[in-house]
Amino acid sequence: MKNNIKVERAINNLTQEELAKKVSVSRQTINAMESNKYVPSTVLALKIARVFGKPLEDIFFLEETD
């Protein structure tokens, strides 16, 4: 699964730390998701989408191999 978290953070002028605080995770968790090393839980993915005010599918998307 890929994501647009880094792009959305830039659009919303948020640091990894600021986003992490908004969704109650560590900055390292945000970094791991942006690097596609960590797939978030459904709850975490929904929280991130809510922060950006966008549908889940605009932030997270499946690859052909998923």
C-alpha positions in Angstrom: 0.0 0.0 0.0 1.3 3.4 -0.9 0.3 6.8 0.5 0.4 10.6 -0.1 1.0 11.6 3.5 4.2 13.6 2.7 2.4 15.5 0.0 -0.6 16.2 2.2 1.6 17.3 5.0 3.3 19.8 2.7 0.0 21.1 1.4 -1.2 21.6 5.0 2.1 22.9 6.2 2.5 20.2 8.9 5.7 18.6 10.2 5.9 14.9 10.9 5.8 15.8 14.6 2.7 18.0 14.3 0.8 15.3 12.4 2.0 12.6 14.8 0.6 14.6 17.8 -2.8 15.1 16.0 -3.2 11.3 15.5 -1.5 10.2 18.8 1.5 8.4 17.4 5.2 9.0 17.3 7.0 11.0 14.7 8.9 7.8 13.8 5.6 6.1 12.9 4.7 8.9 10.5 8.2 8.7 9.0 7.8 4.9 8.6 4.5 5.3 6.8 5.9 7.9 4.5 8.8 5.6 3.7 6.3 2.8 3.0 7.9 0.7 5.7 4.8 0.6 7.9 1.1 0.0 7.0 -1.2 1.8 9.5 -4.2 0.3 11.2 -7.6 1.1 9.8 -8.2 3.4 12.7 -4.9 5.3 12.2 -5.5 5.6 8.5 -9.0 7.1 9.2 -7.5 9.5 11.7 -4.9 10.7 9.2 -7.6 11.2 6.5 -9.7 13.2 8.9 -6.8 15.5 9.7 -6.4 16.3 6.0 -10.1 16.5 5.4 -10.0 14.0 2.6 -11.5 10.6 1.8 -9.3 7.7 2.8 -8.8 6.7 -0.8 -7.2 10.1 -1.5 -4.4 9.4 1.0 -3.9 5.6 0.8 -4.1 3.4 -2.2 -3.3 -0.2 -3.2 -0.6 -1.2 -5.6 -1.2 -3.9 -8.3 0.8 -6.3 -6.1 -1.4 -5.8 -3.0 
